[in-house]
């Protein structure tokens, strides 16, 4: 849904076409208002008004996530060479307009993180770490730190922080920026 308003861009159009049924694609292509729902409309209005705060206040029930224990090390982590090439092109574009780039790996609740295939996830992390090591103007901050990822009160779902988690993540980012002397 988040990509539908940008469907007139050829790359986004191809992506949407590959992820939807022919009928859904045609409806959204021909009836432009069908690209929006109330949530997207609300997000758009908030963006125009400069209102960016996180409204997610719910917290995880860690006991309800016990089912994830049976899925430890089962979820594949795709390392796609086409996406790597796109990432590198994007970084090159951003480098033309920025002195410093900070790549942030957002926190994932620990029981969900444990479902990812460990070796495959390490390939992803190693790539990012090596990439940033080879580019002095690019820094990497991994927010998957136990003080964040082990606290269910910081997450609205296993993959997204809530308001409290957003504050913790923002504090960690500020501390990182300050420790690197980027606040000058």
C-alpha positions in Angstrom: 0.0 0.0 0.0 2.8 2.4 0.8 4.2 2.2 -2.8 0.8 2.6 -4.6 0.8 6.4 -4.6 4.1 6.3 -6.5 2.9 3.9 -9.1 3.5 6.3 -12.0 7.2 5.8 -11.5 8.2 3.0 -13.9 10.3 1.1 -11.3 7.6 1.2 -8.7 5.0 0.3 -11.3 7.0 -2.9 -12.2 7.4 -3.8 -8.5 3.6 -3.4 -7.8 2.8 -5.3 -11.0 5.0 -8.2 -9.8 3.4 -8.3 -6.3 -0.3 -8.0 -7.2 -3.0 -9.8 -9.1 -3.7 -8.6 -12.6 -7.1 -7.3 -11.5 -5.7 -5.4 -8.5 -3.0 -3.9 -10.6 -5.5 -2.7 -13.3 -7.8 -1.2 -10.8 -5.1 0.8 -9.1 -3.6 1.8 -12.4 -6.8 3.0 -13.9 -8.7 4.3 -10.8 -6.0 6.5 -9.2 -8.0 7.1 -5.9 -7.8 3.4 -5.2 -4.1 3.8 -4.5 -5.0 5.5 -1.2 -6.7 4.3 2.0 -7.5 6.2 5.1 -4.1 5.3 6.7 -2.2 6.6 3.7 -4.3 9.7 3.6 -3.7 10.3 7.3 0.0 9.8 6.9 0.1 12.2 4.0 -1.7 14.9 5.9 0.6 14.5 8.9 3.6 14.7 6.6 2.3 18.0 5.1 1.7 19.3 8.6 5.1 18.2 9.9 3.7 15.7 12.4 6.1 12.8 12.6 5.7 11.3 16.0 5.1 7.6 16.5 1.6 6.8 17.6 2.3 3.1 18.4 1.7 2.7 22.1 0.9 -1.0 22.4 3.5 -3.4 23.9 4.4 -7.0 23.2 3.1 -9.8 25.3 6.4 -11.8 25.5 4.5 -14.9 26.6 2.3 -14.7 23.5 5.5 -14.9 21.4 6.6 -18.3 22.9 5.5 -19.9 19.6 8.6 -18.3 18.0 10.8 -20.6 20.1 9.9 -23.5 17.8 11.0 -21.5 14.8 14.6 -20.7 16.0 17.0 -20.5 13.0 14.4 -21.3 10.4 13.6 -17.9 8.7 15.8 -17.3 5.6 17.6 -14.0 5.3 17.9 -13.3 1.6 21.1 -11.8 0.3 20.2 -10.8 -3.2 22.9 -9.5 -5.5 20.5 -7.3 -7.4 19.5 -5.6 -4.2 23.1 -5.2 -3.2 23.8 -3.5 -6.5 20.8 -1.2 -5.9 22.0 -0.5 -2.4 25.5 0.5 -3.7 24.0 2.8 -6.4 21.8 4.4 -3.8 24.7 5.0 -1.5 26.7 6.5 -4.4 23.9 8.9 -5.0 23.6 9.9 -1.4 27.4 10.3 -1.1 27.1 13.0 -3.8 24.9 15.0 -1.5 26.2 14.2 2.0 29.4 14.4 4.0 28.5 11.6 6.3 26.1 8.7 6.1 24.9 6.7 9.0 23.4 3.3 8.2 21.1 2.2 11.1 20.0 -1.4 11.7 16.8 -1.0 13.6 16.1 -3.2 16.6 14.2 -6.5 16.3 12.7 -8.1 19.4 15.1 -10.9 20.4 12.8 -13.9 20.1 12.0 -12.8 16.5 15.7 -12.2 15.8 16.4 -15.8 16.9 14.0 -17.1 14.2 16.4 -15.8 11.4 18.9 -18.2 10.1 21.9 -17.1 12.1 24.6 -17.8 9.4 22.5 -16.0 6.7 21.9 -13.0 9.0 25.7 -12.8 9.7 26.4 -12.6 6.0 24.2 -9.5 5.9 25.8 -8.0 8.9 29.3 -8.8 7.7 28.6 -7.2 4.3 27.3 -4.0 5.9 30.3 -3.8 8.4 32.8 -4.4 5.6 31.1 -1.9 3.3 31.2 0.8 6.0 34.8 0.0 6.9 35.8 0.5 3.2 34.0 3.9 3.1 35.3 6.4 5.7 32.3 8.7 5.3 29.8 5.9 6.1 29.1 4.7 9.6 27.1 1.8 10.9 24.9 1.7 14.0 23.4 -1.6 15.0 20.5 -1.0 17.4 20.1 -4.7 18.1 21.5 -4.2 21.6 20.2 -6.4 24.4 19.0 -3.4 26.5 16.6 -2.7 23.6 15.9 -6.0 22.0 15.1 -7.9 25.2 12.5 -5.5 26.5 9.0 -6.3 25.1 7.8 -2.9 26.5 9.8 -1.2 23.7 8.0 -2.9 20.8 4.6 -2.7 19.2 5.2 -5.9 17.3 8.4 -8.1 17.0 9.7 -5.9 14.1 8.7 -2.4 15.1 9.4 -0.3 18.1 6.6 1.7 19.8 6.9 5.2 21.2 9.1 4.2 24.1 11.3 2.1 21.8 11.5 5.1 19.4 12.8 7.2 22.3 15.5 4.6 23.2 16.5 4.2 19.6 16.7 7.9 19.2 18.8 8.3 22.3 21.2 5.6 21.1 21.5 7.4 17.7 22.2 10.7 19.4 24.8 9.1 21.6 26.4 7.5 18.5 26.4 10.8 16.7 28.0 12.6 19.6 30.6 9.8 20.1 31.7 10.2 16.5 31.9 14.0 16.8 29.3 14.5 14.1 27.3 17.0 16.1 29.6 19.9 15.2 
